[in-house]
Amino acid sequence: MTEVFLALLAGLIVGIVFAWIKLPIPAPPTLAGIMGIIGIFIGYQIFHWIF
């Protein structure tokens, strides 16, 4: 759980820094893009679980 919290905190800090220096966010700005990333992660986990 600590990893998840630290990852969220790091993401928040990066998001704030990018907004502060007026750069586009380094992540998909839409729900579809985020779901694509989640799908890649789940597919990777399923592959390792099966094989």
GUTOR-971171 format. One record per residue: residue in three letters; x, y, z of N, C-alpha, C, O, CB in turn. Coordinates in pm, 1 decimal. Glycine has a CB too. Layout:
BEGIN
<atom><residuo>ALA</residuo><n_xx>X</n_xx><n_yy>Y</n_yy><n_zz>Z</n_zz><ca_xx>X</ca_xx><ca_yy>Y</ca_yy><ca_zz>Z</ca_zz><c_xx>X</c_xx><c_yy>Y</c_yy><c_zz>Z</c_zz><o_xx>X</o_xx><o_yy>Y</o_yy><o_zz>Z</o_zz><cb_xx>X</cb_xx><cb_yy>Y</cb_yy><cb_zz>Z</cb_zz></atom>
...
END
This chain:
BEGIN
<atom><residuo>MET</residuo><n_xx>81.9</n_xx><n_yy>-119.6</n_yy><n_zz>0.0</n_zz><ca_xx>0.0</ca_xx><ca_yy>0.0</ca_yy><ca_zz>0.0</ca_zz><c_xx>86.5</c_xx><c_yy>126.2</c_yy><c_zz>0.0</c_zz><o_xx>47.7</o_xx><o_yy>229.8</o_yy><o_zz>-54.1</o_zz><cb_xx>-93.3</cb_xx><cb_yy>-0.3</cb_yy><cb_zz>120.5</cb_zz></atom>
<atom><residuo>THR</residuo><n_xx>204.0</n_xx><n_yy>115.5</n_yy><n_zz>61.6</n_zz><ca_xx>295.1</ca_xx><ca_yy>229.6</ca_yy><ca_zz>63.9</ca_zz><c_xx>338.6</c_xx><c_yy>266.0</c_yy><c_zz>-77.5</c_zz><o_xx>350.4</o_xx><o_yy>383.9</o_yy><o_zz>-111.1</o_zz><cb_xx>417.8</cb_xx><cb_yy>199.0</cb_yy><cb_zz>151.3</cb_zz></atom>
<atom><residuo>GLU</residuo><n_xx>362.8</n_xx><n_yy>163.0</n_yy><n_zz>-161.2</n_zz><ca_xx>402.0</ca_xx><ca_yy>188.9</ca_yy><ca_zz>-300.7</ca_zz><c_xx>295.1</c_xx><c_yy>268.7</c_yy><c_zz>-373.5</c_zz><o_xx>326.2</o_xx><o_yy>362.1</o_yy><o_zz>-447.4</o_zz><cb_xx>428.3</cb_xx><cb_yy>57.0</cb_yy><cb_zz>-374.8</cb_zz></atom>
<atom><residuo>VAL</residuo><n_xx>170.4</n_xx><n_yy>232.4</n_yy><n_zz>-353.0</n_zz><ca_xx>59.7</ca_xx><ca_yy>300.4</ca_yy><ca_zz>-420.3</ca_zz><c_xx>52.3</c_xx><c_yy>446.0</c_yy><c_zz>-375.1</c_zz><o_xx>35.1</o_xx><o_yy>535.8</o_yy><o_zz>-457.6</o_zz><cb_xx>-74.1</cb_xx><cb_yy>228.2</cb_yy><cb_zz>-391.8</cb_zz></atom>
<atom><residuo>PHE</residuo><n_xx>64.9</n_xx><n_yy>469.4</n_yy><n_zz>-246.7</n_zz><ca_xx>60.0</ca_xx><ca_yy>605.8</ca_yy><ca_zz>-194.6</ca_zz><c_xx>176.6</c_xx><c_yy>688.7</c_yy><c_zz>-248.1</c_zz><o_xx>157.8</o_xx><o_yy>803.3</o_yy><o_zz>-288.9</o_zz><cb_xx>61.8</cb_xx><cb_yy>604.6</cb_yy><cb_zz>-41.0</cb_zz></atom>
<atom><residuo>LEU</residuo><n_xx>297.6</n_xx><n_yy>630.8</n_yy><n_zz>-248.0</n_zz><ca_xx>414.8</ca_xx><ca_yy>703.9</ca_yy><ca_zz>-298.1</ca_zz><c_xx>402.5</c_xx><c_yy>732.0</c_yy><c_zz>-447.7</c_zz><o_xx>442.7</o_xx><o_yy>838.7</o_yy><o_zz>-494.0</o_zz><cb_xx>543.6</cb_xx><cb_yy>624.4</cb_yy><cb_zz>-270.0</cb_zz></atom>
<atom><residuo>ALA</residuo><n_xx>347.4</n_xx><n_yy>637.1</n_yy><n_zz>-523.7</n_zz><ca_xx>327.3</ca_xx><ca_yy>658.8</ca_yy><ca_zz>-667.0</ca_zz><c_xx>226.5</c_xx><c_yy>770.4</c_yy><c_zz>-691.1</c_zz><o_xx>246.1</o_xx><o_yy>854.5</o_yy><o_zz>-778.8</o_zz><cb_xx>280.3</cb_xx><cb_yy>529.4</cb_yy><cb_zz>-735.0</cb_zz></atom>
<atom><residuo>LEU</residuo><n_xx>118.6</n_xx><n_yy>771.2</n_yy><n_zz>-613.1</n_zz><ca_xx>19.1</ca_xx><ca_yy>876.5</ca_yy><ca_zz>-625.5</ca_zz><c_xx>79.6</c_xx><c_yy>1012.2</c_yy><c_zz>-589.4</c_zz><o_xx>56.2</o_xx><o_yy>1111.2</o_yy><o_zz>-658.8</o_zz><cb_xx>-102.1</cb_xx><cb_yy>846.5</cb_yy><cb_zz>-536.3</cb_zz></atom>
<atom><residuo>LEU</residuo><n_xx>156.3</n_xx><n_yy>1016.9</n_yy><n_zz>-482.3</n_zz><ca_xx>220.9</ca_xx><ca_yy>1140.3</ca_yy><ca_zz>-440.2</ca_zz><c_xx>318.6</c_xx><c_yy>1190.4</c_yy><c_zz>-547.0</c_zz><o_xx>321.9</o_xx><o_yy>1309.5</o_yy><o_zz>-577.6</o_zz><cb_xx>293.8</cb_xx><cb_yy>1119.2</cb_yy><cb_zz>-307.2</cb_zz></atom>
<atom><residuo>ALA</residuo><n_xx>397.5</n_xx><n_yy>1099.5</n_yy><n_zz>-602.8</n_zz><ca_xx>490.7</ca_xx><ca_yy>1138.5</ca_yy><ca_zz>-708.3</ca_zz><c_xx>415.8</c_xx><c_yy>1192.0</c_yy><c_zz>-829.6</c_zz><o_xx>457.2</o_xx><o_yy>1291.0</o_yy><o_zz>-889.8</o_zz><cb_xx>578.9</cb_xx><cb_yy>1019.9</cb_yy><cb_zz>-748.8</cb_zz></atom>
<atom><residuo>GLY</residuo><n_xx>306.0</n_xx><n_yy>1126.8</n_yy><n_zz>-865.4</n_zz><ca_xx>225.3</ca_xx><ca_yy>1173.2</ca_yy><ca_zz>-977.6</ca_zz><c_xx>166.7</c_xx><c_yy>1310.7</c_yy><c_zz>-953.7</c_zz><o_xx>164.3</o_xx><o_yy>1394.6</o_yy><o_zz>-1043.7</o_zz><cb_xx>114.8</cb_xx><cb_yy>1075.5</cb_yy><cb_zz>-1005.5</cb_zz></atom>
<atom><residuo>LEU</residuo><n_xx>119.6</n_xx><n_yy>1333.7</n_yy><n_zz>-832.5</n_zz><ca_xx>64.8</ca_xx><ca_yy>1465.8</ca_yy><ca_zz>-799.3</ca_zz><c_xx>172.6</c_xx><c_yy>1573.6</c_yy><c_zz>-809.8</c_zz><o_xx>148.1</o_xx><o_yy>1681.8</o_yy><o_zz>-863.2</o_zz><cb_xx>4.3</cb_xx><cb_yy>1465.0</cb_yy><cb_zz>-657.2</cb_zz></atom>
<atom><residuo>ILE</residuo><n_xx>290.5</n_xx><n_yy>1543.7</n_yy><n_zz>-759.2</n_zz><ca_xx>400.8</ca_xx><ca_yy>1640.9</ca_yy><ca_zz>-765.4</ca_zz><c_xx>438.9</c_xx><c_yy>1669.9</c_yy><c_zz>-909.8</c_zz><o_xx>457.2</o_xx><o_yy>1785.7</o_yy><o_zz>-947.3</o_zz><cb_xx>523.7</cb_xx><cb_yy>1589.0</cb_yy><cb_zz>-687.7</cb_zz></atom>
<atom><residuo>VAL</residuo><n_xx>451.0</n_xx><n_yy>1565.8</n_yy><n_zz>-990.5</n_zz><ca_xx>485.1</ca_xx><ca_yy>1584.7</ca_yy><ca_zz>-1132.1</ca_zz><c_xx>377.2</c_xx><c_yy>1665.1</c_yy><c_zz>-1202.5</c_zz><o_xx>408.2</o_xx><o_yy>1753.8</o_yy><o_zz>-1282.1</o_zz><cb_xx>504.1</cb_xx><cb_yy>1448.8</cb_yy><cb_zz>-1202.4</cb_zz></atom>
<atom><residuo>GLY</residuo><n_xx>250.5</n_xx><n_yy>1635.4</n_yy><n_zz>-1174.4</n_zz><ca_xx>140.8</ca_xx><ca_yy>1710.7</ca_yy><ca_zz>-1235.4</ca_zz><c_xx>145.8</c_xx><c_yy>1858.1</c_yy><c_zz>-1198.3</c_zz><o_xx>123.7</o_xx><o_yy>1944.6</o_yy><o_zz>-1283.2</o_zz><cb_xx>7.0</cb_xx><cb_yy>1651.9</cb_yy><cb_zz>-1193.7</cb_zz></atom>
<atom><residuo>ILE</residuo><n_xx>174.9</n_xx><n_yy>1887.1</n_yy><n_zz>-1071.6</n_zz><ca_xx>184.7</ca_xx><ca_yy>2026.3</ca_yy><ca_zz>-1028.1</ca_zz><c_xx>301.9</c_xx><c_yy>2096.6</c_yy><c_zz>-1095.0</c_zz><o_xx>288.6</o_xx><o_yy>2210.6</o_yy><o_zz>-1139.6</o_zz><cb_xx>198.9</cb_xx><cb_yy>2033.8</cb_yy><cb_zz>-876.2</cb_zz></atom>
<atom><residuo>VAL</residuo><n_xx>416.4</n_xx><n_yy>2029.8</n_yy><n_zz>-1102.5</n_zz><ca_xx>534.4</ca_xx><ca_yy>2090.1</ca_yy><ca_zz>-1166.6</ca_zz><c_xx>507.0</c_xx><c_yy>2117.4</c_yy><c_zz>-1314.1</c_zz><o_xx>540.1</o_xx><o_yy>2224.9</o_yy><o_zz>-1364.3</o_zz><cb_xx>657.8</cb_xx><cb_yy>1998.0</cb_yy><cb_zz>-1151.6</cb_zz></atom>
<atom><residuo>PHE</residuo><n_xx>447.0</n_xx><n_yy>2021.1</n_yy><n_zz>-1383.8</n_zz><ca_xx>417.7</ca_xx><ca_yy>2041.7</ca_yy><ca_zz>-1525.4</ca_zz><c_xx>320.5</c_xx><c_yy>2157.2</c_yy><c_zz>-1545.5</c_zz><o_xx>336.6</o_xx><o_yy>2236.3</o_yy><o_zz>-1638.4</o_zz><cb_xx>360.7</cb_xx><cb_yy>1914.2</cb_yy><cb_zz>-1586.8</cb_zz></atom>
<atom><residuo>ALA</residuo><n_xx>219.7</n_xx><n_yy>2167.6</n_yy><n_zz>-1459.3</n_zz><ca_xx>124.8</ca_xx><ca_yy>2278.9</ca_yy><ca_zz>-1470.5</ca_zz><c_xx>194.3</c_xx><c_yy>2411.8</c_yy><c_zz>-1441.3</c_zz><o_xx>166.7</o_xx><o_yy>2512.4</o_yy><o_zz>-1506.6</o_zz><cb_xx>5.6</cb_xx><cb_yy>2258.7</cb_yy><cb_zz>-1374.1</cb_zz></atom>
<atom><residuo>TRP</residuo><n_xx>283.9</n_xx><n_yy>2411.6</n_yy><n_zz>-1343.8</n_zz><ca_xx>353.8</ca_xx><ca_yy>2533.5</ca_yy><ca_zz>-1303.1</ca_zz><c_xx>442.3</c_xx><c_yy>2586.9</c_yy><c_zz>-1415.1</c_zz><o_xx>448.5</o_xx><o_yy>2707.8</o_yy><o_zz>-1437.2</o_zz><cb_xx>437.8</cb_xx><cb_yy>2507.4</cb_yy><cb_zz>-1178.3</cb_zz></atom>
<atom><residuo>ILE</residuo><n_xx>511.7</n_xx><n_yy>2496.0</n_yy><n_zz>-1486.8</n_zz><ca_xx>599.1</ca_xx><ca_yy>2542.7</ca_yy><ca_zz>-1595.6</ca_zz><c_xx>527.3</c_xx><c_yy>2540.7</c_yy><c_zz>-1731.0</c_zz><o_xx>589.9</o_xx><o_yy>2555.0</o_yy><o_zz>-1836.1</o_zz><cb_xx>725.8</cb_xx><cb_yy>2455.8</cb_yy><cb_zz>-1602.8</cb_zz></atom>
<atom><residuo>LYS</residuo><n_xx>395.9</n_xx><n_yy>2522.7</n_yy><n_zz>-1726.5</n_zz><ca_xx>308.4</ca_xx><ca_yy>2531.3</ca_yy><ca_zz>-1843.4</ca_zz><c_xx>345.8</c_xx><c_yy>2432.6</c_yy><c_zz>-1954.9</c_zz><o_xx>355.1</o_xx><o_yy>2470.0</o_yy><o_zz>-2071.8</o_zz><cb_xx>311.3</cb_xx><cb_yy>2671.8</cb_yy><cb_zz>-1898.0</cb_zz></atom>
<atom><residuo>LEU</residuo><n_xx>366.7</n_xx><n_yy>2307.6</n_yy><n_zz>-1917.0</n_zz><ca_xx>390.7</ca_xx><ca_yy>2200.3</ca_yy><ca_zz>-2012.9</ca_zz><c_xx>267.3</c_xx><c_yy>2110.7</c_yy><c_zz>-2016.3</c_zz><o_xx>193.8</o_xx><o_yy>2103.4</o_yy><o_zz>-1917.8</o_zz><cb_xx>519.0</cb_xx><cb_yy>2118.4</cb_yy><cb_zz>-1975.7</cb_zz></atom>
<atom><residuo>PRO</residuo><n_xx>243.5</n_xx><n_yy>2042.3</n_yy><n_zz>-2128.3</n_zz><ca_xx>131.2</ca_xx><ca_yy>1947.7</ca_yy><ca_zz>-2130.4</ca_zz><c_xx>160.1</c_xx><c_yy>1830.3</c_yy><c_zz>-2037.0</c_zz><o_xx>275.6</o_xx><o_yy>1793.2</o_yy><o_zz>-2016.2</o_zz><cb_xx>104.6</cb_xx><cb_yy>1896.7</cb_yy><cb_zz>-2274.9</cb_zz></atom>
<atom><residuo>ILE</residuo><n_xx>55.8</n_xx><n_yy>1773.3</n_yy><n_zz>-1982.0</n_zz><ca_xx>76.2</ca_xx><ca_yy>1663.3</ca_yy><ca_zz>-1887.9</ca_zz><c_xx>138.3</c_xx><c_yy>1542.5</c_yy><c_zz>-1958.5</c_zz><o_xx>106.9</o_xx><o_yy>1515.6</o_yy><o_zz>-2074.4</o_zz><cb_xx>-57.2</cb_xx><cb_yy>1623.5</cb_yy><cb_zz>-1821.7</cb_zz></atom>
<atom><residuo>PRO</residuo><n_xx>226.5</n_xx><n_yy>1469.7</n_yy><n_zz>-1889.0</n_zz><ca_xx>290.9</ca_xx><ca_yy>1351.8</ca_yy><ca_zz>-1948.9</ca_zz><c_xx>205.8</c_xx><c_yy>1226.0</c_yy><c_zz>-1934.9</c_zz><o_xx>257.6</o_xx><o_yy>1118.5</o_yy><o_zz>-1904.6</o_zz><cb_xx>427.2</cb_xx><cb_yy>1328.4</cb_yy><cb_zz>-1884.9</cb_zz></atom>
<atom><residuo>ALA</residuo><n_xx>76.2</n_xx><n_yy>1239.7</n_yy><n_zz>-1956.7</n_zz><ca_xx>-17.0</ca_xx><ca_yy>1128.0</ca_yy><ca_zz>-1946.3</ca_zz><c_xx>-132.6</c_xx><c_yy>1154.0</c_yy><c_zz>-2041.2</c_zz><o_xx>-154.9</o_xx><o_yy>1268.1</o_yy><o_zz>-2081.6</o_zz><cb_xx>-67.7</cb_xx><cb_yy>1109.1</cb_yy><cb_zz>-1799.8</cb_zz></atom>
<atom><residuo>PRO</residuo><n_xx>-205.6</n_xx><n_yy>1051.0</n_yy><n_zz>-2077.0</n_zz><ca_xx>-320.8</ca_xx><ca_yy>1071.7</ca_yy><ca_zz>-2164.0</ca_zz><c_xx>-423.1</c_xx><c_yy>1163.9</c_yy><c_zz>-2096.7</c_zz><o_xx>-460.7</o_xx><o_yy>1140.1</o_yy><o_zz>-1982.0</o_zz><cb_xx>-385.7</cb_xx><cb_yy>936.5</cb_yy><cb_zz>-2200.3</cb_zz></atom>
<atom><residuo>PRO</residuo><n_xx>-467.8</n_xx><n_yy>1267.1</n_yy><n_zz>-2165.4</n_zz><ca_xx>-560.0</ca_xx><ca_yy>1361.4</ca_yy><ca_zz>-2103.6</ca_zz><c_xx>-706.1</c_xx><c_yy>1316.8</c_yy><c_zz>-2106.8</c_zz><o_xx>-794.1</o_xx><o_yy>1390.3</o_yy><o_zz>-2061.9</o_zz><cb_xx>-547.8</cb_xx><cb_yy>1493.4</cb_yy><cb_zz>-2170.9</cb_zz></atom>
<atom><residuo>THR</residuo><n_xx>-732.3</n_xx><n_yy>1198.5</n_yy><n_zz>-2158.9</n_zz><ca_xx>-870.6</ca_xx><ca_yy>1151.8</ca_yy><ca_zz>-2168.1</ca_zz><c_xx>-887.5</c_xx><c_yy>1019.2</c_yy><c_zz>-2095.8</c_zz><o_xx>-790.7</o_xx><o_yy>946.3</o_yy><o_zz>-2073.6</o_zz><cb_xx>-913.4</cb_xx><cb_yy>1137.8</cb_yy><cb_zz>-2314.8</cb_zz></atom>
<atom><residuo>LEU</residuo><n_xx>-1009.7</n_xx><n_yy>989.2</n_yy><n_zz>-2059.8</n_zz><ca_xx>-1038.5</ca_xx><ca_yy>863.0</ca_yy><ca_zz>-1992.6</ca_zz><c_xx>-1003.1</c_xx><c_yy>743.7</c_yy><c_zz>-2081.9</c_zz><o_xx>-955.8</o_xx><o_yy>641.4</o_yy><o_zz>-2032.4</o_zz><cb_xx>-1186.4</cb_xx><cb_yy>856.9</cb_yy><cb_zz>-1952.3</cb_zz></atom>
<atom><residuo>ALA</residuo><n_xx>-1025.3</n_xx><n_yy>755.9</n_yy><n_zz>-2211.5</n_zz><ca_xx>-994.0</ca_xx><ca_yy>645.1</ca_yy><ca_zz>-2302.8</ca_zz><c_xx>-844.1</c_xx><c_yy>613.3</c_yy><c_zz>-2300.4</c_zz><o_xx>-805.7</o_xx><o_yy>496.3</o_yy><o_zz>-2302.0</o_zz><cb_xx>-1038.6</cb_xx><cb_yy>679.5</cb_yy><cb_zz>-2447.1</cb_zz></atom>
<atom><residuo>GLY</residuo><n_xx>-760.8</n_xx><n_yy>715.3</n_yy><n_zz>-2296.5</n_zz><ca_xx>-616.9</ca_xx><ca_yy>692.6</ca_yy><ca_zz>-2291.6</ca_zz><c_xx>-574.2</c_xx><c_yy>625.6</c_yy><c_zz>-2162.3</c_zz><o_xx>-488.7</o_xx><o_yy>537.0</o_yy><o_zz>-2161.9</o_zz><cb_xx>-543.1</cb_xx><cb_yy>823.2</cb_yy><cb_zz>-2308.2</cb_zz></atom>
<atom><residuo>ILE</residuo><n_xx>-634.2</n_xx><n_yy>668.6</n_yy><n_zz>-2053.3</n_zz><ca_xx>-602.4</ca_xx><ca_yy>609.2</ca_yy><ca_zz>-1923.4</ca_zz><c_xx>-648.6</c_xx><c_yy>463.3</c_yy><c_zz>-1919.2</c_zz><o_xx>-578.4</o_xx><o_yy>377.2</o_yy><o_zz>-1866.2</o_zz><cb_xx>-668.3</cb_xx><cb_yy>690.1</cb_yy><cb_zz>-1808.8</cb_zz></atom>
<atom><residuo>MET</residuo><n_xx>-765.1</n_xx><n_yy>436.4</n_yy><n_zz>-1974.3</n_zz><ca_xx>-814.8</ca_xx><ca_yy>298.0</ca_yy><ca_zz>-1978.1</ca_zz><c_xx>-724.2</c_xx><c_yy>210.7</c_yy><c_zz>-2064.9</c_zz><o_xx>-706.9</o_xx><o_yy>92.2</o_yy><o_zz>-2036.7</o_zz><cb_xx>-960.1</cb_xx><cb_yy>293.8</cb_yy><cb_zz>-2031.6</cb_zz></atom>
<atom><residuo>GLY</residuo><n_xx>-666.5</n_xx><n_yy>268.6</n_yy><n_zz>-2170.3</n_zz><ca_xx>-571.7</ca_xx><ca_yy>194.4</ca_yy><ca_zz>-2253.0</ca_zz><c_xx>-449.6</c_xx><c_yy>153.2</c_yy><c_zz>-2173.6</c_zz><o_xx>-401.7</o_xx><o_yy>40.6</o_yy><o_zz>-2186.7</o_zz><cb_xx>-529.8</cb_xx><cb_yy>277.1</cb_yy><cb_zz>-2372.9</cb_zz></atom>
<atom><residuo>ILE</residuo><n_xx>-399.5</n_xx><n_yy>242.6</n_yy><n_zz>-2092.4</n_zz><ca_xx>-283.6</ca_xx><ca_yy>210.9</ca_yy><ca_zz>-2007.7</ca_zz><c_xx>-319.8</c_xx><c_yy>102.6</c_yy><c_zz>-1906.5</c_zz><o_xx>-241.7</o_xx><o_yy>10.4</o_yy><o_zz>-1883.3</o_zz><cb_xx>-232.9</cb_xx><cb_yy>337.6</cb_yy><cb_zz>-1934.4</cb_zz></atom>
<atom><residuo>ILE</residuo><n_xx>-437.5</n_xx><n_yy>113.7</n_yy><n_zz>-1846.6</n_zz><ca_xx>-481.9</ca_xx><ca_yy>11.0</ca_yy><ca_zz>-1751.7</ca_zz><c_xx>-496.7</c_xx><c_yy>-123.3</c_yy><c_zz>-1822.0</c_zz><o_xx>-461.1</o_xx><o_yy>-227.0</o_yy><o_zz>-1766.0</o_zz><cb_xx>-615.4</cb_xx><cb_yy>51.6</cb_yy><cb_zz>-1685.7</cb_zz></atom>
<atom><residuo>GLY</residuo><n_xx>-549.2</n_xx><n_yy>-122.0</n_yy><n_zz>-1944.5</n_zz><ca_xx>-563.1</ca_xx><ca_yy>-245.4</ca_yy><ca_zz>-2022.2</ca_zz><c_xx>-429.0</c_xx><c_yy>-310.2</c_yy><c_zz>-2051.4</c_zz><o_xx>-416.3</o_xx><o_yy>-432.4</o_yy><o_zz>-2044.5</o_zz><cb_xx>-635.2</cb_xx><cb_yy>-217.4</cb_yy><cb_zz>-2152.2</cb_zz></atom>
<atom><residuo>ILE</residuo><n_xx>-329.0</n_xx><n_yy>-229.7</n_yy><n_zz>-2083.8</n_zz><ca_xx>-194.3</ca_xx><ca_yy>-282.6</ca_yy><ca_zz>-2107.8</ca_zz><c_xx>-141.2</c_xx><c_yy>-349.4</c_yy><c_zz>-1981.5</c_zz><o_xx>-85.3</o_xx><o_yy>-459.0</o_yy><o_zz>-1987.3</o_zz><cb_xx>-98.2</cb_xx><cb_yy>-170.0</cb_yy><cb_zz>-2153.7</cb_zz></atom>
<atom><residuo>PHE</residuo><n_xx>-158.6</n_xx><n_yy>-283.1</n_yy><n_zz>-1867.6</n_zz><ca_xx>-111.7</ca_xx><ca_yy>-338.9</ca_yy><ca_zz>-1741.4</ca_zz><c_xx>-182.3</c_xx><c_yy>-470.6</c_yy><c_zz>-1708.6</c_zz><o_xx>-118.0</o_xx><o_yy>-568.1</o_yy><o_zz>-1669.7</o_zz><cb_xx>-133.1</cb_xx><cb_yy>-238.5</cb_yy><cb_zz>-1628.6</cb_zz></atom>
<atom><residuo>ILE</residuo><n_xx>-314.6</n_xx><n_yy>-472.7</n_yy><n_zz>-1724.5</n_zz><ca_xx>-390.3</ca_xx><ca_yy>-594.4</ca_yy><ca_zz>-1693.3</ca_zz><c_xx>-351.7</c_xx><c_yy>-707.1</c_yy><c_zz>-1788.2</c_zz><o_xx>-335.8</o_xx><o_yy>-821.4</o_yy><o_zz>-1745.2</o_zz><cb_xx>-542.1</cb_xx><cb_yy>-567.7</cb_yy><cb_zz>-1701.4</cb_zz></atom>
<atom><residuo>GLY</residuo><n_xx>-336.3</n_xx><n_yy>-676.4</n_yy><n_zz>-1916.6</n_zz><ca_xx>-293.7</ca_xx><ca_yy>-778.5</ca_yy><ca_zz>-2011.5</ca_zz><c_xx>-157.7</c_xx><c_yy>-836.3</c_yy><c_zz>-1977.8</c_zz><o_xx>-136.7</o_xx><o_yy>-957.0</o_yy><o_zz>-1990.0</o_zz><cb_xx>-291.0</cb_xx><cb_yy>-721.8</cb_yy><cb_zz>-2150.1</cb_zz></atom>
<atom><residuo>TYR</residuo><n_xx>-66.2</n_xx><n_yy>-752.3</n_yy><n_zz>-1936.1</n_zz><ca_xx>67.8</ca_xx><ca_yy>-795.2</ca_yy><ca_zz>-1895.4</ca_zz><c_xx>59.0</c_xx><c_yy>-888.5</c_yy><c_zz>-1774.4</c_zz><o_xx>125.5</o_xx><o_yy>-992.0</o_yy><o_zz>-1769.9</o_zz><cb_xx>156.9</cb_xx><cb_yy>-672.6</cb_yy><cb_zz>-1862.8</cb_zz></atom>
<atom><residuo>GLN</residuo><n_xx>-22.8</n_xx><n_yy>-851.2</n_yy><n_zz>-1677.4</n_zz><ca_xx>-38.6</ca_xx><ca_yy>-933.7</ca_yy><ca_zz>-1557.0</ca_zz><c_xx>-103.6</c_xx><c_yy>-1068.1</c_yy><c_zz>-1589.6</c_zz><o_xx>-62.8</o_xx><o_yy>-1171.5</o_yy><o_zz>-1536.6</o_zz><cb_xx>-122.3</cb_xx><cb_yy>-859.3</cb_yy><cb_zz>-1452.1</cb_zz></atom>
<atom><residuo>ILE</residuo><n_xx>-204.7</n_xx><n_yy>-1066.7</n_yy><n_zz>-1676.6</n_zz><ca_xx>-270.9</ca_xx><ca_yy>-1191.2</ca_yy><ca_zz>-1715.6</ca_zz><c_xx>-173.0</c_xx><c_yy>-1284.5</c_yy><c_zz>-1784.9</c_zz><o_xx>-171.9</o_xx><o_yy>-1404.6</o_yy><o_zz>-1757.9</o_zz><cb_xx>-390.5</cb_xx><cb_yy>-1162.5</cb_yy><cb_zz>-1807.2</cb_zz></atom>
<atom><residuo>PHE</residuo><n_xx>-91.0</n_xx><n_yy>-1230.3</n_yy><n_zz>-1874.1</n_zz><ca_xx>7.3</ca_xx><ca_yy>-1313.5</ca_yy><ca_zz>-1945.0</ca_zz><c_xx>100.4</c_xx><c_yy>-1381.9</c_yy><c_zz>-1845.2</c_zz><o_xx>126.4</o_xx><o_yy>-1501.7</o_yy><o_zz>-1856.9</o_zz><cb_xx>89.4</cb_xx><cb_yy>-1228.2</cb_yy><cb_zz>-2045.2</cb_zz></atom>
<atom><residuo>HIS</residuo><n_xx>150.5</n_xx><n_yy>-1307.3</n_yy><n_zz>-1747.9</n_zz><ca_xx>241.9</ca_xx><ca_yy>-1365.2</ca_yy><ca_zz>-1649.5</ca_zz><c_xx>170.8</c_xx><c_yy>-1461.6</c_yy><c_zz>-1555.4</c_zz><o_xx>232.7</o_xx><o_yy>-1555.4</o_yy><o_zz>-1505.1</o_zz><cb_xx>308.8</cb_xx><cb_yy>-1255.1</cb_yy><cb_zz>-1569.0</cb_zz></atom>
<atom><residuo>TRP</residuo><n_xx>43.2</n_xx><n_yy>-1440.3</n_yy><n_zz>-1531.1</n_zz><ca_xx>-32.2</ca_xx><ca_yy>-1531.3</ca_yy><ca_zz>-1447.6</ca_zz><c_xx>-55.0</c_xx><c_yy>-1664.8</c_yy><c_zz>-1518.3</c_zz><o_xx>-48.8</o_xx><o_yy>-1770.7</o_yy><o_zz>-1455.8</o_zz><cb_xx>-165.1</cb_xx><cb_yy>-1468.6</cb_yy><cb_zz>-1408.4</cb_zz></atom>
<atom><residuo>ILE</residuo><n_xx>-81.7</n_xx><n_yy>-1659.3</n_yy><n_zz>-1650.5</n_zz><ca_xx>-108.5</ca_xx><ca_yy>-1781.0</ca_yy><ca_zz>-1727.0</ca_zz><c_xx>19.9</c_xx><c_yy>-1856.9</c_yy><c_zz>-1755.8</c_zz><o_xx>23.4</o_xx><o_yy>-1979.5</o_yy><o_zz>-1745.2</o_zz><cb_xx>-179.8</cb_xx><cb_yy>-1747.4</cb_yy><cb_zz>-1857.7</cb_zz></atom>
<atom><residuo>PHE</residuo><n_xx>125.6</n_xx><n_yy>-1784.7</n_yy><n_zz>-1792.3</n_zz><ca_xx>249.9</ca_xx><ca_yy>-1852.2</ca_yy><ca_zz>-1828.8</ca_zz><c_xx>349.5</c_xx><c_yy>-1837.3</c_yy><c_zz>-1717.6</c_zz><o_xx>461.6</o_xx><o_yy>-1887.1</o_yy><o_zz>-1728.0</o_zz><cb_xx>307.2</cb_xx><cb_yy>-1796.8</cb_yy><cb_zz>-1959.7</cb_zz></atom>
END
